[in-house]
């Protein structure tokens, strides 16, 4: 298997051949260094970036892969005096005006090309795989099923499972044992379980005097878990131990990113309101054996975007919207109209399926709206699920180590 270094290098610059001859280096107004081949292909780098990322032992700690130079050493104030390219070693050499010299391997530079296509490939292949939006008609096409035992024992299957979660937003595992530790085992197979006010693992079953809406047998409307957390749980792992034999108890799910995109295209004014008006999401109560009280609160819009303008998080939980709506009075009615349209579209695109004992339903809690139809327990048949959460930081980290195993060696 190729190392991460070689694989990313190939991904990010296939056309600027590593073994090409006749490469020249020149300064462009001291602000940029350009590498050029005789056929016109070029790589261009800011001088300040080259100085900031000098790879010599004085500036870079190789074993920890971090720069050790201090910013006050002056990358803003030091200019390159001379640049050259060594064809034999395939290295760029930069001589700086403070008598410091830097050497950069061509392959290293190719991996960090500033061209738009290369930057986008890095974001898609290494940072996060692009998501595949889907509506109700595409549910069968995007559904992926995996063996529980294979995920636990085979790294290649674990990688494919995590990739499916990242791209499609959900996946089903089959054949899990009748063991209340299944959700924990899966979380620990990825990395670290996320502990919340409801514990590290949690049970979903009807309870007398329930202090959480999920513990009732009534219909559970489409929602995301924990919108009241700044660091909202990334995925929800739900293992079915006992399924209701009543007609109810079926899972419901909608791709929230698909609904957000539909709002953007078809109802842009409503979309803007749902992206900008913050909602007070809250959770007050106590749970767990210790019975400790909690009061969680986070303000965020229904639709959240990341720094690249991509869909990052959907917040929707009607039972967890605070009655305190801290927005200007003249915004309230228009927000409710937008919110109503969002929920109409989400309900229209909802799919319904019923898991069996031994199934593990895993989904992206930042993206998927999920719910459940009403059901009825009996003394002989009490619906019982066990769940756990894992953060996306941990999932993406695991996925990268599986894709590029030599990067962390």
N, C-alpha and C positions, 0 to 999 in steps of 0.2 A: 504494500500500500504506500502511496506517495506521502511524504511528510506534508504537514500544513504549509511549510515554507514553499515547497515546490508546487503544491496544488494551487495555493492562492496566487503564486506568481504566474502560473499558466492561465488562471481565470482572468486576472486583471490586465494582462497585456500579452495576448497571443500573437499580435502582429509585429511588435517590436522585438525581433528575434534575438535571443540571448547570444548566439554565436555569430551574429552579423559582423562583418568587417567594415572598417572605414567610418566608425562612429567618431564624431567630433564634439567637443564641448566649447561653449562660449558664454560670456557674460552679456546680459541684456540690461544696460543701464545700472548695473550692479544690483538690481532688484531681483533678477531671475538668472538661473543657470539653465541653459538649454543643451540637451543632447540631441544630436541630429544624425541620421543615416544618409548616405548618398541618395537614396531613393525618395527622400523628403519626409520620412516619418520622424516625428520629434517627440521628445519628452521634456517638460518644462517644470522647474521647481523654484519656489521663492527662496531667495538667499537666506532670509531670516529663519525659514523652516529648516533649511539645511544646517544652519548653525545651531539651532535649538535641538536638532536631532543628530548631532555629531556622534559617531559610533566609536571613537577612540576610547582607550581605557581610562583616560582622564575625565571624560565626559559621560561615559556609559558603563553601567555595571552589568556585565553580560549575563551572569548567573541568575540575577533577579529580573533581567530584561527591562530595566528602568534607567532613565537618565539620572545622573547624580550631580550634574552641574547646577549651580544656583542661578536664578534668574538675574540677580544683580551683576553677573559676569558680563552682561551687556550684549545679548543677541540683537537688540534694537540698534545698538550704536557701533557694531563691528561690521565692516563691509568686506566682501571678498576682493582680493587683489588679482588673483590669477586662478584660472581653472584649466584643467587638462584631463584627457581621458587616456588611461593606460590600456591599450588593446590586448596586451598579453594577459594581464590579470583581470581584465574587464572591470575596471574600477574608475570611478570619478574621483579626482583629486582637487581639493579646494584649498588654496593658500589664503589665509585671512590677514588683514592689515595689522593685527596684533601679534603676528608671527605664529599663530596657531594653525595647524594643518589638519584637515579632515579627509578621510577616505571612505567612499561608499561603494559597495558592490552593485553592479548593474542589476542583478536579480533583486536585491533589496529595494532599489529605486523603482523597478518595474512593479513591484508589489504595492507601491505607494503612489502610483501615477495619479495626477490631479485631473485627468480627463474625465468628462462627465460620464461616459459609458463605464469606465473603470470604477469610478466612485459608486455608481449604482449597482454594479455587479458585487462589489464588496458588501454593500448594505443588504442585498438580496441573499447572497450565499453565505456570508459570515455573520453579519449582525442579526438579522431576522429574515426568515423566508417570507415572501409576500403571501398574504392571505388570499384564499379563494372564497369569494362571496357566493352565497347560494340562497335560493328561495325554496318554497315548498315543492315545486316540480323537480328540483335537482336533488332532493334528499337521498333518493336511492343511489344516485351516482356518487355522492360524496361520502356515503357511509363506509367506514372501514372497520373491519372486525379482526381481532387478534386473539391468540391463545394466551391466557393468563400465565401458564407455565413457561411458554416461549418468551414472554416479556421478562420474566424473572431470570431466565437462564441464558438467553442469547442476546448479546449486545446489538447485533444487527436488527433484531426484531424490536428491541427497546428503542433504537434509533428511528426506525420506521414509525413506531407508535408515537413518539414525541414529535416527529415531523408531521404526522397526520393531525395531531392536536394543534400544532402551530399553524398549519395551512387551512384545514377544514374547520377546526374549532371544536371537534368532538371525536370520540372513537368508542367502540364497544369492545370489552374483553369478555371472552367466554371461558367457562370451565373453571372458575375459581372455587376453592373448597368451602365447605360450610364452617368458616373460621372467622371470628370477629376481628382478627388481626390482618385480614387481607388488605384493607385500605392502608394500614400502616406499612405493610410490607412493600406495597407499590410506591408509596411516598418515599420510603427509605431507599428503594431501588433507584429512584431519581436522584435523591440527595437528602434534603432535610424537610421534615414535616413542618407545616405552619401551625403554631399554637395560637388559638384565639380565646376569647372569653368563654367559649363553649368547650374548651379543652383541645387536646391534640387530635383525638378522634371523637366523633360524635355519633349518636344514635338517632335515627329518624323513625319514630313510631309513635302511635297515639298514646298520650299520657293524660291522666286525670289532672285537672287544674294546670293545664299546660301554660308555660310562660314564654313559649315561642309559637308563632302561628304555624310553623311546619309540623308541630306535634299534634295538630288537629286532624280529623278525618275529612274535614270540609275541603272544597276545591282550593288548590294553591295557585293563585294567578301567576302569570308570567312575570318573572323578576330576575334580578341578579342578587347574589348573596353579598352581604356586607358593604353596601354603598357608603355606609357610615365610617369606613376605615380609609384613612389616607393611603395605606399600603394594603389595598384590597387583595384578598386571596386570588391567586392566579388560576388554578384549576380546582375543580371539585371532583373528588373520587367517590362515587356512590356504589357500594357493593350491596346487592340484593341477597339477603339471607332467606327471608320469607316474603313472598308476594301475596297480595290480597287475592283470594278466590272470588271476591265479589266482582261485578262488572267494572268497577273503578280501579284506581291506583295506577293508571297509565301515566307515563312521562309525557310532558309537552315541552317543545323546544322551538325557538326561533333564532335565526342568525341576526343578532342585533346590529352588526356592522352592515349587513344587507339592508336592513330597515333604515339605518342612518343614511346610506347612500341613496336609497329610494326617496327619502325626504329631501336630500340635497338636490336631486334631479327634478322631482315633481312638485315639491313645496319648499322652495328656497327660503322664503321669508320665515316659515315655521322652523326650518332647519337652523337658521341663524339664531333664533330665539333659544332653541334647545342646546345650541353650542355655547351660548354666552350667559344665559341667566342661571345663576347658581341656586341650587336647592339645598335645604338643610336636611341631610339624612341623619337619622339618629337611632340609637338602640339603648334602652334603659331597662335594667332588670338585674337578675342574678341567675346563675346556672352552675352546674357542676356540683361535685360532692362538697366543696368548701362553701358553696352558697355565697360567694363574694359578690357584692354589688358592682355594677358597672354603668357608665354613662358615656357612650360613644357618640361622637358627632363629627361630621365632615361635610363641608360645603363644596359642591361641584355640580356642573351642568349634567343633564342627561347624556349628552354626547360629548366626549372628550377627545381631542386630537393631540398627537405628539408633535415634536419639534419639526418634523417633516410634513406636517399636515395630514398624516394618515390617522385612521381611526385607532384609538388607543384603549378606550374604556367606555362602556355603557353603564350608566347608573339608572336602575329602575327597580323600585320596590315600593309599591303603593302603601304597604303597611308600615314602611319605615320612613315616610316623608313627614317631617315635623310640621305641625300646624303653624309654627312660626315660619313665615315666608319673608325673609329679610330682603325684599326687593322693592323698588318704588311702586307706589299704588297703581300708576298707569300701565305697568307692565304685567300685572297679574292676569287680567282677562285674556290677553293675547297669548301668554304662556300656557294657560289651560287649554286654549284652542289647539296650540301646537302639540301639547302633550297628548291630548285626546286623539289627534290624527296619528301620532306615533304609535299609540296603543292599538288603534284600529288596524293599522297596517301590520303590526306585530302579530295580532291575533289572526288575521287573515292568512299569514304565512306560517302559522304554527303547525308543526308535525306532531303526530301522536304515536307512541309505541309503548309496549309494556314489557319491561324486563322480566326475566325468569330468575329463580334462585340459581346462583352461580355466575350471574352476569355482573359486570362492573361497568357502569356508565360513567365516563370521564369527559368533562367538557371545560372549555375556556370560560371561566367565570367573569372575565373582563369583557367578553363578547356575546356569549349566548344568554338569551332569556330562557329560563326554564320554569316549569310548573308541574302540576299534578292534578289529575281528576279526582273527584271525591271517591271515597271507598268506605266499606263497612267491615270492621273487625268482628270476629266471633270468638268465643272461648277457645275454639280449636284452631283458629287461623288469625294470627295477629301480624299484620304487615310489619316487616323489620328490615331496615337498611342501616349500614354503618358507613360513615363518610370520613374523609380527611381532606386537607387542603395542602397545596404546594405552591410556592410563589414562582412567577415566571422567570425571575432572575436565576433561580436554581435550575429551572427546566432548560432555559436557553444555554446556560453554562454546561449542563450535562450533554445537551445535543451537540454543542461545539466540540466537546472532548471526544464524542463518538465519531463525529465527522472528520476531525483532525487530531487523531490520537497522539501523534508525535509532537504536537505543539506544546503539550504540557509535560513532556518527558525531560 
